[in-house]
Amino acid sequence: MPSDTLSFDKVSFAFPGMAAPLLRGLSVHLGSGWTGIVGANGCGKTTLLRLASGELEPTDGTIARPASALYVVQRTDDPPEGMAEFFASSDAEAWQARVDLGVEDDWEERWPTLSHGERKRLQIAIALWRAPGLLALDEPTNHLDAAARAVLLAALRRYRGTGLLVSHDRELLDDLCAQCLFLVPPDATLRPGGVTQGMEQDRREQTSARAQDDAAKHAAERLRAAAQERREEGERMAAKTKAKTKDAKHNKWDHDGKAERNLAKLTGKDAWAGRQSAALAKRAAKAQASRAAFHVRKEFATGFWLEDADVSRRNFVLRATAGELPLGPGRTLSYPDLEILPTDRIALTGPNGLGKSTLLRALAPRFNVPAEHLVLVPQEISAEESARVLAEAKKLPDDRLGDVMTRFSRLGSRPGRLLESAQPSPGEVRKLLLALGIARGPHLIVMDEPTNHLDLPGILCLEDALADAPCAMLLVSHDERFLARLARKRWALSEPVPGRVVLTVRHEFP
């Protein structure tokens, strides 16, 4: 039944074949404004958006949503629905959406040559033009440079419906969201404020819960030890009682009953020790049971290292003579002689649409490293390719699959949920490609927008690992903080004259 707001009532959901549900008994009411959806890759964020928009129905429970609900996917493989109508429309709303997101009039015909950042802006412009009562956005800042991200934030602030935002962009979540829903399958917790405030509250809650759980655990251990001590004392008393009973029966000189009185004392102490042991054991069981009230999440080890990475023994891993690349009608990219040495760390940067990914594709055949020692993670991985990568990984021998899944786990996602699925999330497949490539001992790592789709734990783990890697790297990213830690040189793209993009080599970073 249509509603002005979004309400989940005791909602549970699991895909067929899952050992445990992604959601269990979720009850939450969300009104107008933006709510962040936060959690690790593979925890069910996209699934929640699809449930909210009506693309999926819950396994149990009910969902009330606005009459018009729209889910904007994080992939930019295909033209967004309604693109032709959007460009054909002359109404004020369509014009405003094009202005707000910087959409140019020829983008419909140029869709195949648009950068993923341009595709993302067009995708969201069409969604805002359609003005749904519920708008669910999945990783909207992927691929966007700083200028485009600022434009997007301003446009999203003008939306007046119920908004759901899945993102790893902490600044966007803090700037836009009045509350965040934190997913840790199968549970979900709604906290006020942006993601930074919510994460701090979660940290305090977990610290308190862990302290109370530790106190209850130690109390149970002390009580069990005391119960055991009383039990052993009772057993010693019982042994003495048995011996005294035997002596009393054979002591014909005990005319005043002294032996019998001593026997009674021992028997009383024996019974008292038994009662004390039982009482202490009962208190220990109660203390142990109280731990169930403290919701302490299981913590998994994160962080990995490139112990198999090595420096190429070749004189260079790339040499390319100066040339030009077509970027579409009337546009070219000119680059000088390019070289990557075995220990170079190079950042390839520039605004959306200047041909960074095009240049990478042109350079790929010239990389001077064996294929097994090249880690190449593209900007976007299609759903079909993602499913193929996962299927191939599942066919690995058990020992190799175990090694890959250990690396995958240390990027902050759970291998069990990945192996249960047939279609990994974009973040999961990027982590899987990294785990597979790293296991081969890379000499060159090439990553196009490496932080796209990755959750925060994955980004931090990746950054730490790359910082210590000895091999060469070519990294394309808009994340200057990420690049500042890793890069030593910059290849910078700019467009000094419309239609003429040039690459400048800078031998220092920044």
FENPEHU-V650013 format. One record per pair of residues at least 6 apart in sequence whose ideal C-beta (glycine too) atoms are under 8 Angstrom apart, sorted by the first residue. I is the first residue (numbers start at 1). J is the second residue. If there is no record, write none. Layout:
# FENPEHU-V650013
I:J
I:J
This chain:
# FENPEHU-V650013
1:64
2:64
2:65
2:66
2:67
3:64
3:65
3:66
4:66
4:133
5:29
5:30
5:31
5:32
5:64
5:66
5:162
6:29
6:30
6:52
6:63
6:64
6:65
6:66
6:134
6:162
6:164
7:28
7:29
7:30
7:63
7:64
7:65
8:26
8:27
8:28
8:29
8:51
8:58
8:61
8:63
9:27
9:61
9:62
9:63
9:64
10:25
10:26
10:27
10:60
10:61
10:62
11:23
11:25
11:26
11:27
11:51
11:58
11:60
11:61
11:62
11:63
12:21
12:23
12:24
12:25
12:26
12:58
12:59
12:60
12:61
12:186
13:21
13:22
13:23
13:44
13:47
13:51
13:56
13:58
13:59
13:60
14:20
14:21
14:22
14:59
15:22
15:47
15:420
15:421
17:420
18:417
18:420
19:416
19:420
20:185
20:186
21:59
21:185
21:186
22:43
22:44
22:47
22:185
22:186
23:44
23:47
23:48
23:51
23:58
23:183
23:185
23:186
23:188
24:186
24:187
25:61
26:61
26:188
27:61
28:181
28:188
28:190
30:162
30:164
31:162
32:160
32:161
32:162
33:162
33:163
33:177
33:178
34:156
34:159
34:163
34:164
34:165
34:176
34:177
34:178
35:162
35:163
35:164
35:165
35:177
35:178
35:179
35:180
35:181
35:190
36:165
36:166
36:167
36:173
36:176
36:177
36:179
36:180
36:181
36:194
36:195
36:198
37:45
37:48
37:49
37:164
37:165
37:166
37:180
37:181
37:183
38:45
38:173
38:180
38:181
38:182
38:183
38:195
38:198
39:45
39:182
39:183
39:184
39:455
40:412
40:413
40:414
40:455
40:457
40:458
41:412
41:413
41:425
41:427
41:428
41:431
41:453
41:454
41:455
41:458
42:413
42:414
42:417
42:418
42:421
42:424
42:425
42:427
42:428
43:183
43:184
43:185
43:417
44:183
44:185
45:138
45:166
45:183
46:74
46:138
46:166
46:425
47:56
48:164
48:181
48:183
48:188
49:71
49:136
49:138
49:164
49:166
50:56
50:71
50:136
51:57
51:58
51:63
52:63
52:65
52:69
52:71
52:134
52:136
52:164
53:65
53:69
53:70
53:71
53:134
53:136
54:63
54:65
54:69
55:71
57:63
65:133
65:134
66:132
66:133
66:134
66:161
66:162
67:133
68:130
68:131
68:132
68:133
68:134
69:132
69:133
69:134
69:135
69:136
70:127
70:130
70:132
70:134
70:135
70:136
71:136
71:138
72:80
72:123
72:124
72:127
72:135
72:136
72:137
72:138
72:140
73:138
74:138
74:139
74:142
74:166
74:426
74:453
75:380
75:382
75:383
75:426
76:116
76:119
76:120
76:123
76:143
76:380
77:380
77:382
77:383
79:111
80:122
80:123
80:126
80:127
81:126
82:126
82:129
82:130
83:108
83:111
83:122
83:126
84:108
86:94
86:97
86:125
86:126
86:129
87:105
87:107
87:108
89:129
93:129
93:131
94:129
97:103
97:125
97:126
97:128
97:129
97:155
98:105
98:125
100:125
100:128
100:151
100:154
100:155
100:158
101:121
101:122
101:124
101:125
101:128
101:151
101:152
101:155
102:121
102:148
102:151
103:121
103:122
103:125
107:114
107:118
107:122
110:328
110:329
111:119
113:327
113:328
114:122
114:353
115:143
115:352
115:353
115:354
115:355
115:356
115:357
116:142
116:143
116:357
116:379
116:380
116:449
117:143
117:144
117:145
117:148
117:352
117:353
118:352
118:353
119:143
120:140
120:142
120:143
120:144
121:144
121:148
121:151
121:152
121:352
124:137
124:140
124:152
124:155
125:155
127:135
127:137
128:135
128:155
128:156
128:158
128:159
131:161
132:161
133:161
133:162
134:161
134:162
134:163
134:164
135:159
135:161
135:162
135:163
135:164
136:163
136:164
136:166
137:156
137:163
137:164
137:165
137:166
137:167
138:166
139:166
139:167
139:168
139:426
139:452
139:453
140:152
140:156
140:165
140:167
140:172
141:149
141:152
141:167
141:169
141:172
142:449
142:452
142:453
143:352
143:379
143:449
143:452
143:478
144:152
144:352
144:478
145:351
145:352
145:478
146:478
147:351
148:351
148:352
149:169
149:172
153:172
153:175
153:176
156:163
156:165
156:176
157:176
165:172
165:173
165:176
165:177
167:173
168:451
168:453
168:454
168:455
168:456
168:459
170:194
170:195
170:196
170:456
173:180
173:194
173:195
173:196
174:194
174:195
174:196
174:197
175:194
176:194
177:193
177:194
177:195
178:192
178:193
179:190
179:191
179:192
179:193
179:198
180:190
180:191
180:193
180:194
180:195
180:198
181:188
181:189
181:190
181:191
182:188
182:189
182:190
182:191
182:198
182:202
184:297
185:417
187:295
189:202
191:197
191:198
191:201
191:202
192:198
193:201
206:296
206:297
209:294
209:295
209:296
210:294
210:296
212:294
213:291
213:294
213:296
216:287
216:288
216:290
216:291
216:294
217:288
217:291
219:284
219:287
220:284
220:285
220:287
220:288
220:291
221:284
223:280
223:281
223:283
223:284
223:287
224:280
224:281
224:284
226:280
227:276
227:277
227:278
227:280
227:281
227:284
228:277
230:273
230:274
230:276
230:277
230:280
231:273
231:274
231:277
233:273
234:270
234:273
234:274
234:277
237:266
237:269
237:270
237:273
238:270
240:266
241:263
241:266
241:267
241:270
244:259
244:262
244:263
244:266
245:263
247:259
248:254
248:259
248:260
248:263
251:259
254:260
300:409
300:412
300:414
301:409
301:410
302:410
302:411
302:412
302:457
302:461
303:410
303:461
303:464
303:465
304:407
304:410
304:411
304:438
304:461
304:465
305:465
305:468
306:438
306:442
306:465
306:466
306:468
306:469
306:470
306:471
308:438
308:439
308:440
308:441
308:442
309:438
309:441
309:442
309:443
309:445
309:469
309:470
309:471
310:373
310:441
310:442
310:443
310:470
310:471
311:342
311:343
311:443
311:470
311:471
311:472
312:342
312:368
312:369
312:373
312:443
312:444
312:471
312:472
313:342
314:342
314:368
314:369
315:341
315:342
316:339
316:340
316:341
316:342
316:368
317:340
317:341
317:342
317:344
317:367
317:368
317:369
317:443
317:444
317:472
318:338
318:339
318:340
318:363
318:366
318:367
318:368
318:444
318:474
319:337
319:338
319:339
319:366
319:368
320:335
320:337
320:338
320:339
320:363
320:366
321:337
322:334
322:335
322:336
322:337
323:334
323:335
324:332
324:333
324:334
324:335
325:332
325:333
325:335
325:355
325:358
325:359
325:362
326:332
326:333
327:333
327:354
327:355
327:358
327:501
330:499
331:499
331:500
331:501
332:499
332:500
332:501
333:354
333:355
333:358
333:359
333:493
333:501
333:502
333:503
334:500
334:501
334:502
334:503
335:359
335:502
335:503
336:503
336:505
338:363
338:491
338:503
338:505
340:346
340:444
340:472
340:474
341:472
342:443
342:471
342:472
343:470
343:471
343:472
344:472
344:473
344:488
344:489
345:472
345:473
345:475
345:486
345:487
345:488
345:489
346:473
346:474
346:475
346:487
346:488
346:489
346:490
346:491
347:475
347:476
347:477
347:483
347:486
347:487
347:489
347:490
347:491
347:509
348:356
348:359
348:360
348:474
348:475
348:476
348:490
348:491
348:493
349:356
349:476
349:477
349:478
349:483
349:490
349:491
349:492
349:493
350:356
350:492
350:493
350:494
350:501
351:493
351:495
354:493
354:494
354:495
354:501
355:493
355:501
356:448
356:476
356:493
357:378
357:379
357:448
357:476
359:493
359:503
360:378
360:446
360:448
360:474
360:476
364:376
364:446
367:374
367:444
367:446
369:443
369:444
370:443
372:440
373:440
373:441
373:442
373:443
373:444
374:437
374:442
374:443
374:444
374:446
375:433
375:434
375:437
375:438
375:440
375:442
375:444
375:445
375:446
375:447
376:437
376:446
376:447
377:430
377:433
377:434
377:437
377:446
377:447
377:448
377:450
378:448
379:448
379:449
379:452
379:476
380:426
381:389
381:426
381:429
381:430
381:433
383:423
386:423
386:424
386:426
386:429
387:422
387:423
387:424
389:424
389:429
389:432
389:433
389:436
390:418
390:421
390:422
390:423
390:424
390:429
390:432
391:422
393:401
393:404
393:432
393:436
394:401
394:419
396:404
400:439
403:439
404:432
404:435
404:436
404:439
405:415
405:418
405:419
405:435
407:434
407:435
407:438
407:439
408:415
408:418
408:431
408:432
408:435
409:415
410:461
411:431
411:434
411:435
411:454
411:457
411:458
411:461
411:462
412:431
412:455
412:457
412:458
412:461
413:427
413:428
413:431
413:455
413:458
418:424
418:428
418:432
424:432
425:453
426:452
426:453
427:453
427:454
427:455
427:458
430:450
430:452
430:453
430:454
431:454
431:458
434:462
437:445
438:465
442:469
442:471
443:471
443:472
444:471
444:472
444:473
444:474
445:466
445:469
445:471
445:472
445:473
445:474
445:475
446:473
446:474
446:475
447:473
447:474
447:475
447:476
447:477
448:476
449:476
449:477
449:478
450:462
450:475
450:476
450:477
450:482
451:459
451:462
451:477
451:479
451:482
454:462
459:482
463:482
463:485
463:486
466:473
466:486
467:485
467:486
473:486
473:487
475:482
475:483
475:486
475:487
477:483
480:510
483:509
484:509
484:510
487:509
488:508
488:509
489:505
489:506
489:507
489:508
489:509
490:505
490:506
490:508
490:509
490:510
491:503
491:504
491:505
491:506
492:503
492:504
492:506
493:501
493:502
493:503
493:504
494:501
494:502
494:504
495:501
495:502
496:502
